[in-house]
Amino acid sequence: MFQAYCYSEGDIEFGKRIPKGAISLMKGVESTVRKIIKDECTIGEFIGVTRPFIKKVNAARGNQELAGDALANWLDDMCRKYPDKAVVFTQMKSA
């Protein structure tokens, strides 16, 4: 299944597997996953590569707690906004 995942600064990548250290965002039909990310994220440059990122997670970089809260809020928003889409969003668990 096709997946979108991010890293601690909110930069997003895609693939069939999630690399070690990455955080799962969603999985589903490739075209739907890519469209949601395109519609809901900002495009920026990370280490010379242009890719989408979650703006509020990126703004909180350097503060793991704030970045984690921003990611959890973004995922909650996506679950509410896209309840009937052919994707499954990752649910963040409380510590």
C-alpha positions in Angstrom: 0.0 0.0 0.0 1.2 3.5 -0.8 2.2 5.7 2.2 3.0 9.2 3.1 5.4 9.8 6.0 7.2 12.7 7.6 10.3 13.4 9.7 10.6 15.6 12.8 10.7 18.9 10.8 7.5 18.0 9.1 9.0 17.2 5.7 7.0 14.6 3.8 8.1 11.7 1.6 6.2 8.9 -0.1 6.8 5.2 -0.6 5.6 1.6 0.0 7.7 1.3 3.2 8.3 3.7 6.0 12.0 4.2 6.8 13.4 4.0 10.3 13.0 7.3 12.1 10.0 8.4 9.9 6.5 9.0 11.2 3.6 7.4 9.3 0.9 9.9 8.2 -1.4 8.0 5.9 -1.7 5.1 3.5 -4.0 4.3 0.7 -4.4 4.7 -3.1 -1.4 6.6 -4.4 -3.3 9.3 -6.3 -5.5 10.1 -3.3 -2.6 10.2 -0.9 -0.6 12.5 -3.2 -3.6 14.8 -3.8 -4.4 15.2 -0.1 -0.7 16.0 0.7 -0.7 18.5 -2.3 -3.9 20.2 -1.1 -3.1 20.3 2.6 0.7 21.0 2.8 3.2 23.7 1.9 6.0 23.0 -0.6 9.5 23.9 0.5 13.1 23.0 0.2 14.8 20.5 2.5 18.5 19.9 2.0 18.3 21.0 -1.6 15.2 18.9 -2.4 11.8 20.4 -3.0 9.1 18.5 -1.1 5.8 19.1 0.8 5.9 19.7 4.5 3.4 20.3 7.4 3.8 24.0 8.1 3.0 24.0 11.9 5.3 21.0 12.5 8.1 22.7 10.6 7.5 26.0 12.6 7.9 24.0 15.8 11.2 22.3 14.8 13.7 22.1 17.6 10.9 21.6 20.2 9.8 18.0 20.1 6.8 18.5 22.3 5.3 21.4 20.2 6.1 19.6 16.9 4.5 16.4 18.2 1.4 18.3 19.3 1.3 20.1 15.9 1.5 16.8 14.1 -1.2 15.2 16.2 -3.5 18.2 15.6 -2.8 18.0 11.8 -3.7 14.3 11.8 -6.9 14.9 13.8 -7.9 17.7 11.3 -7.2 15.4 8.3 -9.3 12.6 9.9 -12.2 15.0 10.3 -11.8 16.6 6.9 -11.4 13.4 4.9 -13.6 10.8 6.6 -14.7 9.1 3.5 -11.6 9.1 1.4 -9.8 5.9 0.3 -7.0 6.6 2.8 -6.3 5.6 6.4 -4.7 8.3 8.5 -2.3 7.4 11.4 -3.7 8.1 14.8 -1.3 9.6 17.4 -1.4 7.9 20.7 -1.0 9.8 24.0 2.1 9.1 26.0 
